Amino acid sequence: MNIGFIGAGKAGSSLGKFFADSGCCVTGYYSLHESSARAAAEFTGSKCFKRPEEVIKESDAVFLTVPDAAICSAYDELRNFDIEGRHICHCSGVMTAAEAFPDIRRRKAFGYSVHPLFPFSGAESSKGDLAGAFFCIEGSEEHLSDWKSFLENLGLNVQIISPEAKPRYHAACAIASNLVCALIDESVELMTECGFTRESALSALTPLIRKNTENILKYGPAKALSGAVERNDIKTVKKHLDCFPTAAEKEMYRAVSERLIKTARAKNPDTDYSELEKLLMGGNQK
């Protein structure tokens, strides 16, 4: 399969390099910013295309590795050319192939969403780690199993999901990745109010974050859980709530801790968390 890219950012460059290093034929890149396409082409040993139709002519599959908001407009431009028989792919976690390519069947082409569960921090730093990533795919039924086999033959873990599941799936990814950043940022901010700098706060929290993450991945969330909620320590949780200066911060702590009770009950089925639950729901804040 000859694979071309429209969009030459971190995701496109990283995927292209992974495909190229895995023995696939990467034809090259087109970008609105020619310098980006040239850099990605050099990085992957492929071509820098001047026009999008050149990517289509030389590729069996075309990845639209552009921001989510630009996927539909990028496809609109491709519809000006003959895409019959081509596989058009995007990498959005939340958008379905049908949303991105609504008339692709009528054009006798095939549409797929191919989403790596992976944070692209930079092409150079991401290319090697992609080998351990999990890919979720959905799209045209005709070649969906072929895409699964293709990616699995590159050593990847692959899951086919339904289009209806994509918002739920993407929310799960966001919680595990993006929302964790917000929680840690809140933790760092609280530490600065105790006399730490942001740098020393993050340094102090690093062993805690790292070991907790290791335990979650090794044992699962319930077995890894410790702390005041798991201990059913109502007094400590009350002190935590009292230290937040704004209603929004209190609500954040309450919402996450309420969900944590469900995890705690899985670990300690004989513990009665009802009083703690009342506190977190706002029924006992004296």
N, C-alpha and C positions, 0 to 999 in steps of 0.2 A: 504493500500500500504506500503510495506517495502522499505525504502529508504536508500541507502548506498552512501558513498562518496569516491571518489578517489581524494586526495588533501585535506590537513587539515590546510589551512591558514585561514585568517580572514573571507573570504566569506564563505568557507565551514563550518567552526565552527559556524558562526553566523546563517546560514541557518539551519544547523542541530539542533541547540539549539531552534530556532524558531519552527521548525517542531515538535521536541520532546515536547516542552512546550505546543504545540497546540494539543497534543494527538496522533500524528503520530508515527509510529514505525520506529525509526532510527536504522538501523542494526549496522553501525559502519564505520570506516575509514581505508583506506590504504593510505600511503604516502611513498615516497622515503626516507623521514626522519622519522624513526619509532617514535622518541620522539614527533614529531608533531602529528602523528596519535594517540599516547597514550594520549596526552594532550586533543585533540579534543574528543576522546572517553570518557574520564573522565568528560569532560565539558558537554557532552550530555547524559551521562548514557548509552553508547553503547559500542561496541567492538572495539578493535584495531586489525585489520587484518594484517597478515604477508605477504599475497600475494593478488594481484588484483582479481584472480579467486574466492577467498573466498567471496569477496564483491558481485560478480555476482551471485554466488550460493544462497546467502541469501537475495538478494534484487530483488524487482520487478522493481525498478527504480534506476539507478546509475547516480549520479551527478559527472561530471568531473570538480571539482572546483580547477583547476590548472590555471596558467597564460595563457592568450590567445595563446601565441606562443607555448605552450605545449599541447594544446587540441588535435590537430591532431595526435601527437605522442602517447599521452595517449590512444586515440582510436585505433591506430594501434596495440598497445599491447593487447587491449581487444579483437581484432579480432582473436587472437590466441585461444580464448575460445568460448564456446557455449553461444551466447547471444540471441538466439531465444526467442521471446516473451518479451524481456526486453525493458524498456524505457531508452534510454541513453540521458542524458541531459547535456548541458553546460550552463554557465552563461555569456558568452560574449555578449556585447551589439552590436557589429558590425558584428561578424561572424554568418552566417546562419547555420542552422542544416545541410543542404545539403553540405555546404563547410566542415564542421567538420566531418560529417559521410557519405561520398559519396556513400558507398555501403551498407548502413544499411538495405535498403529494401530487397536486395538480401539475406541478412542474417536473414530475417524474424524478424527483430527487428524494433524499432521505435525511431526516433531521434527528439529532441526538444531543442530549445534555450529558456531558462527561465531567463530573465534578470530583476533583481530588480533595479529600479531607486533609488539608495541608495549608499552613500559613506561609505564603510566599513572601519572605523577607527580602529576597534578592536572588537574581538568577544564579550567581556563582555559589552562594551559600545553600541554595535549595536543590540544585540539580542532583546531588548524591543522595539526599534524604528522601527524595520522591520514591525511591525503590521500596521503601517501607510503608508508603502511604496506602490508604484504602480509597478506592474509587467507586462512586455511585453513579449509575447510568440509567437513562430512560430515553424513550423515543420511538422511532418507526419500528414496528414489529419485524419487518422483513429481515433486518440484519442485526437486531439487538443481541442475539446470541453470538453472532460473529464478533461484535465488539467486545463482548465479555471474554470470549476465547482469545482474541487478539491481545487484550490487556493482561489477561492471566498468563499468557505465554511470555510476557515481558517480566513475569515474576510479581505482578501486582495482585492484591486482594480486591475483588470486584463484587459489588452487590447491585442487582437490578431492583429498582424501586418503581412504584406506580407514580404517574404524574400527580395524582391527588395527594400523595404523601410528601411531596417536596417541601411545602411550607413547614410542616411538622419536623421533617428531617433537618431543614436548615435552621430552625429554631434550636434544635438539639445541638447542632454544631456551634451556633452562636453562644449558647450557654456554656459549653465546654471550653470555648476559646475566648471570645470577645468579652463576655460578662465577667469572666475570671479576672480580666485586666482591670475592670472597674472595681471589683472587690479588693484586689490587692492595692490599687491606688487609694482607696478609702482607708485601708489598713496603714499604708505609709503616711497618709495625712494625719491620722490619729497619733502615730508615733512621733511626728514632728511636734505635736502639742505636748509631748512628754520630754522634749529637749533634744531629740534626734534631728539631724539634718536629713533631707530626703535620701541622700546617698548612704548615710550610715543606717538609716531605717531599713532600706532595702537590703543592705548587707546583713543586718541583724535578722531579718525575716527569711533570708535565703535558705538556711538549713531547715527551717520549719516548713517552708513551701516545698522544697525539694523532697524531703522525707515523706511528707504527707502525700504528695503526688505519687511517689514511688509506691507507697502503701495502697493507695486507691487502685493503681494499675495492677498491683500484684494480688491484692486480696479482695478488691471490690469496695464500693463506697461504704456499705454497712459495717464490714469488719474493720475498715480503716478509721471509722468515726471515733473521735474522742472529744473531750471538752465539756463545757457546761451543759449544753442541751442534752448530750448523750448521758451525762450523769444525773439528769433531772434536777440540776442545781438552780432552783428558782431564785434564790437570793443573788447569785452571781449574774444571772440573766437580767434581773431587775437593775443591778448596778450598770450593766452594759447599756441598757435602754436609757438610763438617766444621764449617761455621759454624752449622748448625741445632742448637739445644739439645735438641730433643725428637725422639723416634722418629717421631711423627706428622708433624712438619714435614719431616723427611728423606724420609719415604715420599711425601708430597705432591710434593716436588721430583722424586723418582725417577720417580713415575708419570707426571707431566706431561712430563718430559724423555724418558722412554722413548717416549711417543707422538710427541714432537717428532722423534725419529730417523726415524720413518716419513716425516714431512714433509721432513726434511733429505735423505733418500735420493731423494725425488722431485726435489729441486733439484740434488743432486750424485750422480747414479747411479753414478759411477765411484769414489766415496769409500768406503773400508771402515770402517764404524762398529762393527764387531764388538767391539773392545776397550772402547769406550765403552759399548756395550750390556751387556757383562759387568759393568762397574763399577756401572751403574745397576740391574742385577738383583741386586746384592749379592755378586757373585763375586770382586770385587777391591777391597776397601775399606781396604787398608793405607796 
